[in-house]
Amino acid sequence: MGDVFIHPTAEVDKSARIGDGTKIWNQAQVRNDAVIGEGCIISKNVYIDEHTVIGNRVKIQNNVNVYHGVTIEDDVFLGPSMTFTNDMYPRAFAADWKITPTLVKRGASVGANATIRCGITIGEYAMIGSGSVVTKDVADHELVVGNPAQHLGYVCTCGQKLDDEGVCGMCGSRFNF
């Protein structure tokens, strides 16, 4: 894969672990003890909080916030300006707040401007529509959209919506849900 690229305007803590072939672009911030896998793209103005774990080949678009408590598995796509939360009961004055973990499984895609409430799991190859507010778990291959996000169907590993029989019109794969 080759070396890591870090843009001169990016701020990457020396304790962060960055995998081979990863590119971190302008004005991104990667905090202490964050782990980012191989072959990732961390785009402009991305914030990656301390102790965050990001898998291999993850693409994080501009202006995304990945907070402490979020774990992202391999091959995940995070669209522009989407964000995660990590506190179920946020208050500016709460000194004893608790981080609530969130898991994004392999191959999932989250659309632009989506908000992911903490404490949920987004399943393998699931797809979250742009602008959605996700407040509950999303199943493997499930497509959800809206505020709050609602089930709209299922998607293939290739990303295309499946028909009512669970067949992908693009690649012909068949699923049973």
N, C-alpha and C positions, 0 to 999 in steps of 0.2 A: 504493500500500500504506500509506503513512503513516510515521510516525516509529517509532523503536525504543523499546520499553518496557523499562526495567531497574528491577526492584524495589529499594527502598532497602536491603534486607539483602543483595543480591547484590554480589559483588566482581568487577568487570570491569576488567582491566588497560587502561590508556589506549592501549596499542599494539594491542589487539585490534580487528579490523575486523568490524563488525556490520551486516548488510544491513537495508534498510528493512522495516518491518512485523514484525520479529523481536521476540519477547517473552522476557525472561529473568526467571525468577521467584525467589522468596525462597531465600536461602542458596546460590544457585548461585555457582560460581567459574569465571571464564573467564580463563585465563592469558595471558601476553604473546605477541603475534604470532599468536594464534588467529584464524582466519577463519571467520565464520559467515554464511551466505547470507541471502537475503530470505525473509520469511514463516515463519521457524522458531519453534518453541516449545521453550524450554529450561526444563524444569520444576524443581520444588523440589529443592535439594540435589544438583544435577548438577555434576560436575567435568569441565571441558574443559581439557586440558593445553596447554602452550605449543606453538606451531607446528601445531596441529591444523587440518585443513581440513574444513569441513562445508558441504554444498551448500544449495540452496534448498528451502524447504517441508519441512524435516526436523523430525520430532516426537521429542523426547527426553524420556521419562517420568522420574519421580522417582528419585533415587539412582543414576543411571547415571554410570559413569566412562569417559571417552573420553581415552585417553592419547596422548602424542606418538608419531607414526608412524602413526596411524589417519587414513585419508581416507574421508569419507562423501559419496557423491554425492547428487543431488537426490531428494526424495520418499521418503526412508528413514524407517522407524519403528523406534525403539529402546525396548523395553518396560521397565517398572519394574525397577530393581535389576540389570539386565544389566551386564556389564562386558567390557572388552577387556583383553588383556595386551600388553606390548610388548618383553619380554625373554625370549628362548628359554631362557636359563640363569641365572635370577635367584639372586644371592647378596647378602646384606646387605653383605659386605665387598669386593665386586668394584668396583674403581674404574674399570675400563675396559670396562664393559658396553656392549652394542651394541643400538640400537633396531632391531627387525625390523618392517617396515611391514605394514599390513593395509589392504585395500580393501573397502569395502562399496558395491556398485554400485546404480544407480538403482532405486528402488522396492522394495528389499528390506525385509523385516520380521524383527526379532529379538524373540522372546518374552521375557517376564519371567524374571528370574534366570538367563538364559543366560550362558555364559562363552565368549568367542571367543578362541582361542589366536592369538597373533601369527603373521604370515607367511602368512596365507591370504587368499583372495579369496572374498567372498560375491557370487554372481551377481545379475544384474538380476532383480527381482521374486521372488527366492528367499524362502523362509520358514523360519525357525528356530523350532522348538517351545519353549515355556516350559521352563526348567530344563535345556536341552540344553547339552552341552559340545562345542563345535565344534573339531576338531583338524585338519581338512583342508578343502580348497576345496569350495565348494558351487556347483553349476552354476546357470545361469539357470533360473528358475522351479522349482527343486528344493525339495522339502519334506524337511527332516531333523529328527529328534527323538532324544532319548536321550543317554546318557552311556556311551561316546562317541556323538555324533550319527550316526545311520544314515539312509540313504535310505528315505523312506516313500512317495514318489510325486512328483507335480508339481502346481503350483498355477497358476491363471490370473492374469493381470494384476490382475483384480478380487479375488484372494485366495482364491477357492474351489478346493478340490482337484479336479483333473481326473479323469475316469473312465479306464478302461484304454485307450480309443481316443484319449485326449488332448482330450476335449471337456469344456467347462465346463457343468455343469448349471444354473448361475445365469444366465450371459449368452450361452451358446451358442458362445463362441469356440472355435476348434480349433487345436491345436498338434501339431507332429510332433517327438517326441524320440527 
